[in-house]
Amino acid sequence: MKFIDQLDRSLFLDKTPERIICLVPSLSELLVDLGLASKLVGITKFCVHPEYLRKEKAVVGGTKSVHFDQILTLKPDIILCNKEENTQELVAGCEKIATTHVSDIQNLDDVYALVLQYGNLFEVTQKAKLLVESIEQKAAIFRGSVKNTSSQKVAYLIWRKPFMAAGKDTFINYLLEMNGFQNVFTEKKSRYPEVELQELAKADLILLSSEPFPFAQKHIDEISAHTKAKIMLVDGEYFSWYGSRLLGAFDYFTKLQKELT
């Protein structure tokens, strides 16, 4: 069987994969929601949803570094990676062990395409179609609720020391725009640029993500000394996880919009 991943690479499989290793947290959750938990044999230490996963599945490392010897021992039929979350070196190492599928997500159309790809790969096409339809419906309702006049200049911070923000061509930025926000750092060359505190002055709203850096109230206090912008802590999973977590993301965004108005 021939499949094409989201980097347009051809993958060849003799049978439907029965042993899956997933090195992308949001996609591990997606596999579970597609009914594939029993086939998932290896995950990363960041695959925290559902909570039981790390107790029942082999943890083979993180998203940037893994134990290839452990992966080899698990005898996977396929390894699932992501262009942004995993490094080229990691993907190359995985390819030496098993067929490796790489996803590349920048918008909802990419999400839908990936879910349907997984549906075909793992023979759960009906579940995949229903999931896509559900996300599409929730996204459409949310889009209809966002007023164009509610647009605010926003900075979305993902890291401290150095401060880093979500920039252009990122899934985070795509969701910020869906919320009617204008990302003040899309002019930067980097997709995740380093920023100085004084640069935050051009934002009306600063969102501090819960991941990958766990921003807290003390960081609001720190940043507020440099800007008059409103500063809020937000759930980073809803802004960056592109699997089935999107089912709850638009309800979360609706609450966020209400808080802002």
N, C-alpha and C positions, 0 to 999 in steps of 0.2 A: 504493500500500500504506500502511495506517495502523498505526502502532505507538505504544505508550504508554511513556514513560520512567519512572524511579522518583520523579519529582516529579509524576506523573500528568499530564504534558503530552502532547498529541497530536503525533506526528511523521508527516509524509507524505513518502513516497519513491516515485519513478517506477520505480525498479529496485533490485536488490540493490547496495549500495554497493561500489564497486571501489577507491576511493581513500579511505583512512581516516587521520585525524590523531587521535592519542590524547594527551591532556594529563594522564594519570594513570599514574604509573610501574607500579603493580601491575597495571593493566589492559592496558598494553602487553605485559607478560609473558604475561598471559592470552590475548591475541589470538594471540601466537606459538604458544602451546600448543594453541590451537584450529585451528592450521593456516593462519592468516591473515597470516603475516609478509610475503608478497609484496604484500598489499594495503595494508600499513601504510606510508604515505609521509612522515609527520611525527610527531615525538615530542618530549619535553622532555629537558633535560640531566640530569634525575634518573632517566630510564628506563635503568637500569643492567643489567637482566636481560632477555634474554641479553646477554652482554658485547658482542657484535658489533653490536648495534642502533645505537649512537651513531656507528659507523663507516660504516654502510650507509644509514641513514635521515637525513633532514633534521631537524636540531635547531632547533625554532622558539622556544625560550625555556625558561622554568621553569614551575612550576605556578601561580604568582601573576601572572606577567607574560610576555607573548609578543610576537613580532613579527608583527603582523597582516598587514603587507604580504607577508611571507614565506609565511604561511598562504594568503593569497589567490593567490599565485603557484603554490602546489602544487595548486590546484583540487580540494580535497577534496569528496567526495560526502557525507561525514558527519564530524563532530568529536565526540569522546568526552570528556566532562568529569565531574567529581564535585562534589557539593554542598559537601563539606568542603575538599577539596584545591584547588579553583579558586574564584576570587572571582566575585561576581555581575557585576561589571564585565567580567571576562574572558569569562564565558559570554555576556553581551549582545553583546560584540564578535564572538564566534564566530558567533552567530546571524545576524549581518549578512552573513556569508560563506557559510555552509552549514548544513544541518540539523544541529542540535546535541543530542545525547543526554546527559542528566545522570543519573548514578547517585547513590544515597543509601544508604549501608551502615551498619547498626548491629548486625547479628547475622548468623548463618549463613543464616537463611531469606532475608535480603536478598541475600546472596551467591548462593545457589542461583537466586533469581529473576532476578538480573542475568545470570548465565551462560546461563540458558535464553533470556533476551531476546536476548542476543548470538547465540545459536544460531539464533533466528528471523530476526534482522536480516541476518545474513551467510550464511544457508543452510548452517549447520554444526550442525544440530540433533542429530545422532547423537553427534558429538564432545562437544557441550555436555552432553548427558544422561549420557554415560559419565563425564565429569569430575565432574559433580554427585554421581553415585553413588559415585565413588571417595572424594570428600571426606566424604560422609555416612558411609561405612563407617569411615573413619579417625576421624572425630569420635565415632562411637558407641563404638568400641573404647576411645578415650581416656577418654570420660565414665565408662565402666565401670571404669576403672582408678583413678580419682580417689576417694580416701576422704573422706567428709564431715568426719571428725575431723582431716583434715590442714589445715583452714582456718587461714590466718594473716592478720594485718592487714598490708596491703601498701601501699606508696607506689611508684608507677611514674613516674619523672621523664623528661621528654622534652626539657627545655631548661635552660640555665644563664644567669644574668645577664639577666633574673631566672630563678630556679628556677621551672619550670612542671611540672605533673603532669597525667596523664590522669585525668579526672573522670568524671562520670555521662554516660550516653547516648552513649558512644563505643564503637567497635568494640574498642578496646584493653581497656576495662573489661569488655566482654562476654567476651573471652578470659581476662581475669584471673579472672572468676567461674567460667568453665569449669575453670580450674585449681584451684578451691577456695579462692581468695584473697578476702579482704574488703578492698576498696579504701577506704582511710581518708579519701579526698577526694571521695567521692560526695555529701557534704552541701554542698559548695561550689556556688554558683550557676552558675559558669562550667563549661563542658565541659572546658576546659584551664586550670585556675586557677593563678595565681601563688601560690607558697607560700614561707613563711619556713623557714629551716633548723631553727628550734626546733620547728616543727610536725611535723617528721619523727620526733620522739620518741614519737609515738603509734603508730608502725609497728613491727612485729616484723621486717619484711623490706623492704628498699628495692631496687628494681630500676632500674638505670640503663640507658636504652636507647641503642642504637648510632646511632639517628636519631630526629628530624632533627638533634639535637645529638650529636656523637660523644663520649660519655662514655668516660673511660679510667681507669686505675689511680690517677692523680693526683687524680681527682675522688672516688674512694672514700676516699682519704686525707683529703681536704678535708672530706667529709661525716661521716666517722667520728668527728671531734672533737666532733660535736654530737649524737650518738646512739649507743646501745648496740645498735641493730638490725643484723642481718646485711645486708651490702650486696653486690650482685652486678651484674656487667655482663651484659646480655642482648641478643640479636639482635632489634633493633626491627622488622625486616622480618617476622619470624614473629608478632609481636604486632599489626602494623598493616596488612600487605599482605593484601588480601581477594580476591585472584585465585587463580590456580593454585598460588601459593606455599603455600597452605594444605595442599597435598599433603604437604609436609615439616614443616609447623608442629607437627602432633600428635606426630610422632616427637621433635621438638625439646623439646616440653613434657614428654614422658615422661622424657627425660634430665634435664631440669630438676627434675622431681619427685624423681627418684632422688638427685640431688645434695643436695636439701633434706632428705631423710630419712636 
